[in-house]
Amino acid sequence: MSANLTRSPSWPGGADLRHASVFEIAQGSLTSVTPADLSAFHKAAFAREGLHVAVVGDIDAKALRARLDQLFGDLPQKQALAPYLMSPRSGERTQVAYALPQTSLQLAFPAMGRNDPEFYAGQLMNDIVGGSRFTSRLFQEVREKRGLAYGVSSSLEGYQHSNLLVVTTSTRADRAAETLDLIRQLIKELVDTGPTAAELEASKKYLIGAYAIDNLGSSRSISARLVGLQLDKLGIDYIQRRPALIEQVILDQAGRRRRSCFRPSPRLWALARDSE
């Protein structure tokens, strides 16, 4: 049996904290955490309300019911966390000095959520710009042609109160500015000209073909995907419907999404040495 559990999306403390940069938390706060603090957090956070469970394996409903009662029956019904809300901010730069040989960069652009009618156009745009591991524009230009980074990628991140397209890479400290300028240049080119028909078709084939390999390769990954379907309210038949949802995206839709995603200035995080 394999099971994945997650906290309720209605828990404001967890979801809204994702608006915050971890660097905004005072560094000394971690050293002040006590066992009593952890115990209090456990009592406030772990509850049956909003608990999502997916089970994969050789077990019948009766045995599963008894096992779930054993694991979670003593939890309180409701969570007791106070709301914590921070507004997302665009166009800001946060740099943290750290004695590392490399500089880590992260750019966050506003993106669409699951309920957006053009979500799959945005997903394809993400794949073209940096989602595909070896064929994306960022990978080809930043790594393959210039060797500025071992890896560079983008991903769509969906949260309760914000949705982001995040570009991430690490590079030599003395080439961080060059790498950042190149990433911004590539994104501007995509905004100005849009994806090609060939790029769109290749991304469709990849997103459809790689789904089973990425998400259904083991009992653990299957259960994780089933929890995700619950959280996103996609329905048990989503895996069967998904290919058609991707195939129906046309080039004009992808073009609209590149303008809406990349027009605003991103928020930038940099983990670098003092002098960079």
Backbone bond lengths (Angstrom), bond angles and torsions (degrees), N, CA, C in turn:
res aa  C-N    CA-C-N  psi(-1)  N-CA   C-N-CA  omega(-1)  CA-C   N-CA-C  phi
1 M - - - 1.464 - - 1.514 109.51 -
2 S 1.299 115.69 136.42 1.463 121.64 174.45 1.512 108.10 -127.70
3 A 1.340 117.00 133.21 1.464 119.96 179.94 1.513 109.75 -135.69
4 N 1.297 116.39 141.42 1.465 122.68 173.67 1.514 108.94 -118.28
5 L 1.322 115.92 136.56 1.453 121.34 -177.77 1.510 108.99 -122.56
6 T 1.296 116.31 151.12 1.456 119.91 176.85 1.508 110.19 -145.34
7 R 1.319 116.13 158.16 1.451 119.96 177.40 1.515 109.74 -79.22
8 S 1.291 114.67 161.96 1.459 120.70 -176.52 1.520 111.11 -66.74
9 P 1.361 118.20 138.47 1.464 119.45 175.22 1.523 111.77 -67.55
10 S 1.332 117.82 -12.18 1.456 120.07 177.22 1.511 112.33 -82.97
11 W 1.357 116.93 -1.64 1.465 120.31 178.52 1.518 108.77 -76.26
12 P 1.322 119.06 104.19 1.463 120.11 -174.83 1.508 113.19 -67.73
13 G 1.297 118.43 -30.76 1.454 119.46 -178.05 1.498 112.39 -61.09
14 G 1.340 117.28 -47.53 1.447 120.11 -176.70 1.509 113.18 -71.23
15 A 1.328 116.89 -47.77 1.459 119.20 -174.68 1.520 111.95 -68.10
16 D 1.325 117.08 -43.75 1.453 118.99 -174.50 1.517 112.56 -73.52
17 L 1.316 117.61 -23.57 1.456 119.45 176.84 1.517 111.31 -62.42
18 R 1.325 116.68 -19.99 1.453 119.17 -179.57 1.518 111.68 -71.59
19 H 1.331 117.88 -12.42 1.456 119.54 171.87 1.527 110.38 -70.83
20 A 1.312 116.58 -25.96 1.458 120.27 -171.64 1.512 110.55 -86.09
21 S 1.311 115.43 149.94 1.451 120.98 169.58 1.514 108.46 -82.88
22 V 1.328 116.27 138.62 1.457 118.20 177.90 1.516 110.67 -62.03
23 F 1.336 116.39 -21.36 1.456 119.13 -178.91 1.524 111.72 -75.42
24 E 1.340 116.58 -12.05 1.452 119.35 178.43 1.525 111.51 -81.90
25 I 1.319 116.58 -9.52 1.458 120.52 178.06 1.524 107.91 -85.38
26 A 1.315 116.36 131.00 1.465 119.90 -178.07 1.522 110.06 -57.10
27 Q 1.328 115.53 132.21 1.459 119.63 -176.32 1.526 111.96 -61.00
28 G 1.313 116.64 -32.81 1.452 118.74 -178.26 1.511 114.39 -75.14
29 S 1.343 117.86 -10.39 1.458 119.49 -175.14 1.521 111.92 -66.78
30 L 1.326 117.88 -31.90 1.459 119.88 -178.72 1.521 112.19 -66.67
31 T 1.313 116.81 -36.71 1.463 119.16 -178.72 1.520 112.18 -69.92
32 S 1.322 117.51 -17.65 1.464 120.27 -178.66 1.520 113.06 -90.55
33 V 1.341 117.93 -4.88 1.466 120.73 -179.38 1.520 109.91 -69.78
34 T 1.329 116.43 132.88 1.456 122.50 -178.42 1.528 110.28 -114.48
35 P 1.335 118.67 163.41 1.471 120.60 173.87 1.526 112.57 -54.56
36 A 1.325 116.93 -35.34 1.466 119.78 178.79 1.530 110.99 -65.13
37 D 1.343 116.83 -36.15 1.466 120.48 177.18 1.526 110.74 -62.87
38 L 1.320 116.12 -44.12 1.467 120.39 179.88 1.518 111.10 -64.82
39 S 1.331 116.63 -40.13 1.460 120.44 178.34 1.527 110.98 -63.52
40 A 1.333 116.47 -42.11 1.460 120.33 179.32 1.524 110.88 -65.36
41 F 1.339 116.19 -39.94 1.464 119.42 178.31 1.530 110.40 -63.74
42 H 1.320 116.74 -42.26 1.464 120.31 179.41 1.528 110.65 -59.11
43 K 1.314 116.63 -44.40 1.465 119.82 -178.99 1.527 111.28 -65.58
44 A 1.319 116.87 -33.96 1.463 119.76 -177.99 1.523 112.55 -80.06
45 A 1.332 117.23 -32.37 1.462 120.83 -170.49 1.515 113.92 -94.26
46 F 1.328 118.40 -37.09 1.456 120.88 -173.21 1.516 109.90 -89.39
47 A 1.344 116.56 112.73 1.453 122.26 -178.29 1.525 108.96 -149.42
48 R 1.332 115.83 165.23 1.464 119.84 -178.09 1.525 111.87 -77.04
49 E 1.331 116.72 -24.18 1.453 119.83 -179.42 1.532 110.86 -63.00
50 G 1.307 115.75 124.13 1.452 119.55 178.12 1.512 115.10 78.21
51 L 1.327 117.47 6.10 1.454 120.18 179.22 1.525 109.83 -69.54
52 H 1.325 116.91 128.44 1.459 122.04 179.47 1.528 108.88 -114.70
53 V 1.313 116.10 129.24 1.459 121.32 -176.87 1.522 109.45 -128.30
54 A 1.302 117.14 136.54 1.461 123.01 171.24 1.517 107.59 -128.80
55 V 1.303 116.22 132.82 1.465 121.07 -176.57 1.516 109.16 -124.38
56 V 1.299 116.00 131.58 1.463 122.59 177.86 1.516 107.66 -127.68
57 G 1.316 117.74 124.95 1.455 119.19 178.25 1.510 112.51 146.14
58 D 1.320 116.19 -176.28 1.460 123.65 -174.86 1.522 109.80 -87.59
59 I 1.322 116.07 84.92 1.458 121.37 179.74 1.530 108.24 -151.75
60 D 1.325 116.81 140.20 1.464 119.46 179.51 1.520 110.08 -94.02
61 A 1.329 115.98 171.48 1.459 121.15 -173.98 1.525 111.89 -62.84
62 K 1.313 118.09 -38.98 1.464 121.21 -177.85 1.520 110.78 -65.36
63 A 1.311 116.76 -47.24 1.464 120.42 179.71 1.524 111.05 -66.22
64 L 1.325 116.17 -37.56 1.456 119.44 179.09 1.528 110.83 -65.55
65 R 1.321 117.14 -42.31 1.459 120.40 179.78 1.528 110.76 -58.74
66 A 1.330 115.93 -44.18 1.465 119.71 179.99 1.521 111.25 -64.97
67 R 1.319 116.97 -38.78 1.453 121.02 -179.28 1.526 111.38 -67.66
68 L 1.337 116.54 -41.60 1.456 119.96 179.15 1.528 111.22 -65.87
69 D 1.330 116.26 -39.14 1.467 119.40 176.48 1.521 110.89 -62.46
70 Q 1.332 115.85 -38.73 1.461 120.40 179.39 1.524 111.08 -64.90
71 L 1.336 116.58 -40.96 1.460 120.93 -176.17 1.524 112.85 -78.04
72 F 1.326 116.87 -39.41 1.462 119.67 -169.00 1.522 114.69 -123.53
73 G 1.312 117.76 -0.57 1.454 120.33 -175.36 1.510 114.30 -62.96
74 D 1.324 117.91 -29.12 1.464 120.85 -178.31 1.529 113.21 -85.56
75 L 1.311 118.63 -4.47 1.460 120.32 179.62 1.522 110.21 -70.65
76 P 1.325 118.20 149.21 1.465 119.92 175.23 1.521 110.63 -66.37
77 Q 1.316 116.57 162.08 1.459 120.63 -177.33 1.523 111.38 -71.31
78 K 1.341 117.37 -41.59 1.461 120.62 -173.77 1.522 111.64 -122.00
79 Q 1.329 115.34 151.48 1.455 121.30 173.83 1.525 110.07 -76.41
80 A 1.319 115.68 155.74 1.464 120.55 -176.60 1.524 111.01 -128.69
81 L 1.327 115.98 48.27 1.456 120.70 -179.39 1.520 110.66 -101.76
82 A 1.311 116.36 140.21 1.456 120.50 177.37 1.524 109.93 -78.00
83 P 1.338 119.23 143.01 1.471 121.40 178.36 1.528 111.30 -60.66
84 Y 1.325 114.99 145.14 1.466 121.29 177.78 1.518 106.74 -139.02
85 L 1.311 117.10 110.48 1.455 120.52 -173.04 1.520 111.05 -122.96
86 M 1.349 114.82 130.03 1.455 120.87 171.99 1.517 107.59 -128.40
87 S 1.304 116.57 140.10 1.453 120.75 -179.78 1.523 110.16 -81.92
88 P 1.355 118.25 136.36 1.457 120.12 176.02 1.515 111.02 -65.00
89 R 1.320 116.46 145.68 1.466 120.93 -177.45 1.529 109.67 -125.68
90 S 1.316 116.02 136.09 1.459 121.29 178.29 1.524 109.41 -108.90
91 G 1.329 115.95 158.54 1.449 121.46 172.95 1.510 115.59 73.77
92 E 1.329 118.34 8.55 1.451 120.45 179.53 1.527 110.52 -99.14
93 R 1.306 115.08 158.55 1.470 121.33 178.39 1.518 108.62 -125.57
94 T 1.317 115.91 126.56 1.458 122.22 176.58 1.522 108.19 -117.72
95 Q 1.318 117.36 118.98 1.463 121.47 179.18 1.521 109.07 -119.45
96 V 1.308 114.96 130.17 1.459 121.33 -179.92 1.522 108.53 -116.97
97 A 1.306 116.09 125.00 1.470 120.97 179.39 1.518 109.85 -77.66
98 Y 1.329 115.33 128.81 1.456 120.32 -179.20 1.524 107.87 -152.03
99 A 1.306 116.46 139.27 1.471 121.21 -174.88 1.526 110.49 -79.99
100 L 1.324 116.01 74.79 1.455 121.92 179.30 1.531 109.19 -122.19
101 P 1.338 117.54 148.95 1.464 119.72 177.00 1.520 112.64 -71.34
102 Q 1.342 116.73 -21.06 1.454 120.70 179.67 1.521 110.92 -113.10
103 T 1.321 114.56 158.68 1.458 121.67 172.74 1.519 108.54 -108.01
104 S 1.316 116.63 129.75 1.466 122.08 177.27 1.520 109.24 -99.85
105 L 1.321 115.92 132.67 1.460 122.03 -178.14 1.518 109.99 -122.48
106 Q 1.325 115.51 141.33 1.462 121.04 175.80 1.520 108.50 -143.51
107 L 1.324 116.17 124.63 1.455 122.35 178.08 1.523 108.09 -115.08
108 A 1.316 117.10 129.39 1.458 121.44 -177.68 1.523 110.09 -117.63
109 F 1.348 116.04 119.23 1.455 122.86 177.36 1.529 109.22 -106.76
110 P 1.320 119.17 147.95 1.466 120.49 173.67 1.524 110.14 -65.27
111 A 1.320 116.72 142.04 1.465 120.80 -177.25 1.524 109.80 -137.75
112 M 1.328 116.12 -176.25 1.452 122.06 -177.19 1.528 110.38 -94.28
113 G 1.335 115.55 156.04 1.446 120.93 177.50 1.512 112.12 -95.07
114 R 1.309 116.08 177.77 1.458 122.37 -178.53 1.519 112.89 -59.84
115 N 1.325 116.65 -32.76 1.462 119.87 -176.51 1.523 113.49 -83.20
116 D 1.313 117.31 -4.14 1.463 120.61 178.11 1.534 108.72 -68.14
117 P 1.322 118.48 131.52 1.472 120.17 -178.61 1.526 113.60 -62.32
118 E 1.333 117.19 -18.27 1.462 119.38 178.75 1.531 111.13 -111.70
119 F 1.321 116.06 31.63 1.466 119.97 179.34 1.522 111.30 -58.37
120 Y 1.323 117.68 -41.15 1.457 119.75 -175.61 1.527 111.93 -72.71
121 A 1.329 116.99 -27.43 1.466 119.36 171.43 1.519 109.62 -64.38
122 G 1.336 116.91 -41.00 1.459 120.42 176.61 1.514 112.44 -66.11
123 Q 1.317 116.55 -36.82 1.463 120.11 178.56 1.522 111.16 -64.81
124 L 1.323 116.52 -39.24 1.458 120.40 177.15 1.528 111.25 -68.33
125 M 1.340 116.89 -38.87 1.462 119.48 176.85 1.529 110.85 -62.08
126 N 1.315 116.58 -41.29 1.460 119.80 177.62 1.520 110.86 -61.12
127 D 1.322 116.95 -42.19 1.458 120.48 179.68 1.524 110.92 -61.60
128 I 1.320 117.14 -39.75 1.458 121.27 -178.67 1.525 111.46 -68.45
129 V 1.331 116.62 -42.99 1.462 118.61 -175.37 1.524 112.21 -76.15
130 G 1.335 118.18 -38.79 1.458 117.84 -177.70 1.508 115.83 -163.61
131 G 1.327 117.41 2.11 1.460 120.16 -175.75 1.508 114.44 -76.47
132 S 1.329 116.72 -37.88 1.469 119.88 178.57 1.523 110.00 -75.70
133 R 1.301 115.06 130.79 1.462 120.57 -169.19 1.525 113.35 -60.67
134 F 1.327 118.26 -40.20 1.458 120.14 -172.56 1.528 114.19 -119.13
135 T 1.325 117.97 -12.26 1.462 119.23 -173.17 1.521 113.51 -114.16
136 S 1.309 119.50 -4.53 1.464 120.92 -177.05 1.525 110.93 -67.45
137 R 1.322 116.29 161.31 1.462 120.87 179.48 1.530 111.19 -62.02
138 L 1.324 116.88 -43.42 1.460 119.36 -179.43 1.519 110.97 -62.79
139 F 1.312 117.76 -45.08 1.464 120.28 -178.27 1.524 110.45 -62.83
140 Q 1.315 116.63 -45.44 1.462 119.83 -177.46 1.531 111.89 -63.85
141 E 1.312 117.54 -43.10 1.459 120.31 -174.84 1.531 112.76 -83.27
142 V 1.320 117.66 -41.65 1.467 120.54 -175.83 1.516 111.53 -78.22
143 R 1.328 117.08 -43.88 1.460 118.77 -177.25 1.526 113.19 -96.36
144 E 1.322 116.68 -57.46 1.453 119.42 -170.44 1.525 112.83 -64.77
145 K 1.321 117.53 -46.73 1.464 119.95 -174.18 1.529 113.41 -85.47
146 R 1.346 117.45 -30.15 1.463 119.47 -174.31 1.523 114.13 -119.74
147 G 1.309 118.40 -14.13 1.456 120.80 178.67 1.511 114.33 62.38
148 L 1.326 117.28 31.98 1.463 120.35 -177.17 1.529 112.49 -79.41
149 A 1.321 117.25 -21.56 1.458 120.59 -177.64 1.515 109.16 -151.51
150 Y 1.331 115.31 152.76 1.461 119.31 174.69 1.518 110.19 -72.26
151 G 1.305 116.18 -37.27 1.452 120.42 179.50 1.522 111.18 -144.95
152 V 1.330 115.74 146.90 1.457 121.89 174.57 1.522 105.98 -149.09
153 S 1.324 116.80 137.41 1.452 118.81 -174.37 1.518 110.55 -154.17
154 S 1.330 114.82 168.04 1.457 121.27 172.43 1.518 108.28 -133.64
155 S 1.321 115.37 156.37 1.463 119.63 -179.69 1.518 109.60 -152.26
156 L 1.324 115.67 151.38 1.453 121.88 173.43 1.517 108.48 -90.77
157 E 1.336 116.77 127.79 1.457 122.16 -178.83 1.527 108.07 -120.59
158 G 1.328 116.24 117.69 1.457 120.88 -178.92 1.512 111.97 -108.35
159 Y 1.342 116.51 125.57 1.454 122.34 179.59 1.521 109.87 -126.53
160 Q 1.315 116.13 179.90 1.452 120.28 -175.54 1.519 112.55 -65.82
161 H 1.323 117.18 -41.45 1.455 120.72 -174.43 1.528 113.61 -117.70
162 S 1.295 118.58 3.39 1.458 120.43 177.02 1.519 109.60 -158.08
163 N 1.324 115.01 152.81 1.457 122.19 176.59 1.521 107.64 -130.91
164 L 1.330 116.44 134.14 1.448 120.97 -171.24 1.516 111.44 -130.43
165 L 1.333 114.81 150.53 1.456 121.95 163.61 1.521 105.72 -110.29
166 V 1.330 116.53 115.98 1.462 121.93 -170.09 1.526 110.13 -113.35
167 V 1.326 116.12 126.04 1.466 123.13 175.42 1.527 107.74 -103.50
168 T 1.331 116.71 129.91 1.457 121.34 -174.31 1.525 110.14 -133.73
169 T 1.342 116.14 138.92 1.455 121.22 172.86 1.522 109.68 -161.06
170 S 1.321 116.21 166.91 1.468 123.42 171.77 1.516 107.62 -134.78
171 T 1.332 116.11 143.18 1.456 120.17 -177.01 1.518 110.08 -149.47
172 R 1.336 116.53 172.34 1.457 120.24 175.62 1.514 110.41 -57.85
173 A 1.315 116.08 141.59 1.466 120.08 -176.43 1.524 111.69 -57.93
174 D 1.345 117.01 -37.10 1.460 119.05 -176.70 1.530 113.41 -79.22
175 R 1.348 116.73 -2.78 1.460 119.71 177.99 1.530 111.92 -121.77
176 A 1.326 116.02 15.02 1.461 120.17 -177.75 1.523 111.70 -65.05
177 A 1.319 117.03 -44.42 1.466 120.58 -179.07 1.526 110.53 -63.07
178 E 1.329 116.47 -41.53 1.468 120.58 178.26 1.522 111.02 -62.53
179 T 1.330 116.11 -42.67 1.457 120.76 -179.80 1.522 111.13 -64.75
180 L 1.323 115.97 -44.10 1.465 119.82 179.21 1.523 111.26 -62.98
181 D 1.319 117.38 -42.56 1.462 121.03 178.52 1.525 110.67 -61.73
182 L 1.331 117.30 -40.48 1.456 120.90 -179.64 1.528 110.92 -65.85
183 I 1.317 117.11 -43.29 1.469 120.35 178.70 1.521 110.16 -59.29
184 R 1.319 116.28 -45.15 1.460 119.71 179.77 1.527 111.47 -65.34
185 Q 1.326 116.89 -37.64 1.460 120.74 178.28 1.533 110.83 -64.05
186 L 1.337 116.89 -43.91 1.462 120.85 -179.16 1.523 111.19 -64.45
187 I 1.326 116.53 -39.60 1.456 119.76 178.48 1.526 110.67 -67.19
188 K 1.323 117.12 -39.85 1.470 120.47 176.99 1.524 110.96 -61.83
189 E 1.326 116.77 -41.55 1.466 120.24 178.56 1.527 110.66 -62.12
190 L 1.328 116.40 -39.36 1.455 119.76 178.83 1.524 110.95 -66.57
191 V 1.327 116.68 -39.71 1.467 120.81 177.22 1.524 110.27 -63.35
192 D 1.327 116.58 -41.95 1.466 120.92 -174.98 1.522 112.34 -71.78
193 T 1.314 117.92 -39.40 1.469 120.44 -171.77 1.516 114.03 -112.50
194 G 1.335 118.03 -23.10 1.453 120.71 -178.96 1.517 112.76 79.58
195 P 1.326 117.21 170.79 1.466 121.18 178.35 1.515 111.01 -75.69
196 T 1.311 116.22 159.81 1.457 121.05 175.33 1.525 109.81 -88.88
197 A 1.316 115.85 162.21 1.466 120.20 176.88 1.522 110.72 -61.27
198 A 1.329 116.93 -37.43 1.463 120.51 179.77 1.530 110.96 -65.39
199 E 1.333 116.69 -40.91 1.463 119.98 177.92 1.525 110.88 -62.97
200 L 1.320 116.48 -42.17 1.460 120.24 -179.47 1.522 111.43 -63.20
201 E 1.311 117.14 -44.99 1.471 120.20 -179.55 1.527 111.10 -65.92
202 A 1.323 116.81 -39.99 1.471 119.58 179.01 1.527 110.61 -64.65
203 S 1.326 117.19 -39.02 1.465 120.33 179.68 1.519 111.18 -68.13
204 K 1.318 117.08 -38.05 1.465 119.95 176.16 1.529 110.83 -59.34
205 K 1.308 116.74 -47.92 1.461 120.58 -179.57 1.525 111.41 -61.38
206 Y 1.328 115.65 -40.45 1.466 119.00 -178.73 1.528 111.12 -68.10
207 L 1.330 117.47 -48.16 1.462 119.90 -176.47 1.527 111.58 -64.15
208 I 1.306 116.85 -34.85 1.466 119.87 178.21 1.533 110.53 -75.09
209 G 1.320 116.58 -46.67 1.455 120.21 -174.48 1.510 115.02 -72.31
210 A 1.339 117.09 -30.65 1.464 120.20 -175.45 1.520 113.40 -86.76
211 Y 1.329 117.43 -7.28 1.461 120.00 -172.49 1.530 111.80 -60.35
212 A 1.314 117.02 -48.74 1.464 119.95 -178.04 1.526 111.14 -64.66
213 I 1.334 117.41 -40.38 1.469 120.81 -179.47 1.521 110.43 -64.80
214 D 1.327 116.68 -41.62 1.462 121.11 -175.88 1.524 113.14 -78.04
215 N 1.331 117.81 -27.77 1.457 120.32 -169.59 1.524 116.00 -122.39
216 L 1.309 118.68 -14.72 1.461 119.77 -171.94 1.523 112.17 -128.75
217 G 1.320 116.83 30.88 1.461 120.23 -174.54 1.513 115.39 -88.96
218 S 1.321 118.62 -10.69 1.463 121.64 -178.46 1.513 108.90 -155.14
219 S 1.321 116.44 167.35 1.469 119.83 177.61 1.520 110.77 -60.18
220 R 1.326 116.54 -40.03 1.463 119.94 -179.73 1.528 111.12 -64.28
221 S 1.346 117.56 -45.24 1.459 119.20 -178.42 1.524 111.46 -69.55
222 I 1.324 117.67 -33.73 1.471 120.29 177.40 1.526 110.18 -65.14
223 S 1.342 116.43 -45.69 1.461 118.74 179.84 1.525 111.10 -64.14
224 A 1.333 117.18 -37.32 1.458 120.11 176.97 1.527 110.82 -63.04
225 R 1.320 117.49 -40.95 1.466 121.13 179.09 1.517 110.79 -66.00
226 L 1.324 117.82 -38.77 1.459 121.36 179.06 1.527 111.69 -65.74
227 V 1.339 116.45 -36.33 1.467 119.22 173.98 1.527 109.59 -64.67
228 G 1.313 116.50 -43.12 1.458 120.17 178.64 1.529 112.44 -59.64
229 L 1.322 117.18 -39.56 1.463 120.36 177.55 1.522 110.93 -61.83
230 Q 1.336 116.49 -37.82 1.463 120.01 177.66 1.527 111.20 -65.94
231 L 1.316 115.81 -47.27 1.469 119.81 -177.20 1.522 111.79 -62.25
232 D 1.330 116.46 -38.87 1.462 120.54 -178.20 1.526 112.94 -88.40
233 K 1.354 116.04 -0.38 1.466 121.47 178.32 1.533 111.35 55.08
234 L 1.325 115.71 46.50 1.455 121.04 -176.08 1.526 113.55 -92.16
235 G 1.311 117.47 -18.21 1.462 120.12 179.71 1.517 112.04 91.30
236 I 1.321 115.26 151.57 1.463 120.79 -175.53 1.524 112.21 -68.02
237 D 1.353 117.29 -19.80 1.462 120.84 -179.31 1.524 112.75 -92.93
238 Y 1.331 117.73 8.91 1.472 120.84 -175.51 1.524 112.38 -59.07
239 I 1.305 117.53 -40.26 1.467 120.41 -177.17 1.525 110.21 -60.17
240 Q 1.333 117.22 -35.58 1.464 120.42 177.94 1.535 111.26 -74.83
241 R 1.341 117.62 -33.49 1.471 121.16 -177.07 1.526 113.19 -82.25
242 R 1.313 117.09 -22.90 1.462 121.34 -170.40 1.534 114.28 -58.12
243 P 1.333 120.73 -45.49 1.471 118.68 -178.32 1.524 113.77 -56.05
244 A 1.328 117.48 -40.81 1.466 120.14 -179.52 1.526 110.99 -67.84
245 L 1.326 118.16 -34.82 1.462 121.55 178.36 1.523 111.26 -63.71
246 I 1.328 116.41 -35.41 1.469 120.82 178.40 1.525 110.85 -77.02
247 E 1.329 116.39 -43.24 1.465 120.32 -176.90 1.520 112.73 -63.09
248 Q 1.338 118.03 -27.87 1.458 119.60 -174.89 1.526 113.34 -78.02
249 V 1.331 118.60 -7.89 1.469 121.36 179.83 1.530 109.26 -70.49
250 I 1.321 116.04 131.86 1.460 121.10 178.07 1.525 109.57 -107.75
251 L 1.319 116.19 167.86 1.464 121.85 -173.30 1.532 111.77 -61.57
252 D 1.328 117.87 -37.11 1.464 120.16 -179.96 1.519 111.53 -62.77
253 Q 1.331 117.44 -37.96 1.464 120.72 178.62 1.522 110.60 -63.68
254 A 1.324 116.19 -45.92 1.459 119.48 178.45 1.521 110.96 -61.56
255 G 1.321 116.92 -37.58 1.454 120.79 177.94 1.519 112.38 -63.10
256 R 1.326 117.00 -41.27 1.468 119.97 177.91 1.519 110.80 -63.42
257 R 1.311 116.72 -38.25 1.452 120.35 -177.18 1.522 112.11 -70.11
258 R 1.313 117.91 -32.91 1.463 118.18 179.02 1.517 109.90 -66.76
259 R 1.335 117.94 -32.75 1.460 119.60 178.80 1.522 111.80 -72.71
260 S 1.336 117.30 -40.92 1.460 119.48 -177.49 1.521 112.09 -73.63
261 C 1.326 117.81 -32.06 1.473 120.71 -178.73 1.521 111.94 -76.18
262 F 1.313 117.54 -43.38 1.464 120.74 -167.13 1.518 114.89 -103.17
263 R 1.331 119.07 -3.88 1.457 119.82 179.39 1.527 112.55 -66.67
264 P 1.354 119.00 -48.20 1.472 117.81 -179.15 1.523 110.87 -66.31
265 S 1.318 116.49 151.52 1.459 120.43 176.17 1.531 108.98 -68.49
266 P 1.324 117.63 135.86 1.462 119.11 -178.62 1.520 111.59 -77.38
267 R 1.297 115.31 161.81 1.451 118.93 166.44 1.522 106.81 -86.75
268 L 1.332 116.48 136.74 1.461 121.85 -174.89 1.514 109.97 -116.89
269 W 1.340 115.50 130.51 1.461 121.92 170.52 1.529 107.99 -113.88
270 A 1.325 116.70 135.19 1.461 121.31 177.78 1.521 108.84 -133.02
271 L 1.305 116.10 126.94 1.465 122.61 173.93 1.511 105.99 -107.61
272 A 1.339 117.09 108.95 1.458 119.68 -168.63 1.527 110.57 -150.25
273 R 1.343 115.11 171.41 1.449 120.61 174.89 1.528 109.91 -71.23
274 D 1.310 116.03 161.99 1.467 121.44 -176.27 1.513 112.46 -54.71
275 S 1.321 116.81 -38.48 1.469 121.17 -171.42 1.528 112.72 -82.20
276 E 1.338 118.45 -9.61 1.475 119.74 -174.16 1.517 110.71 -86.49
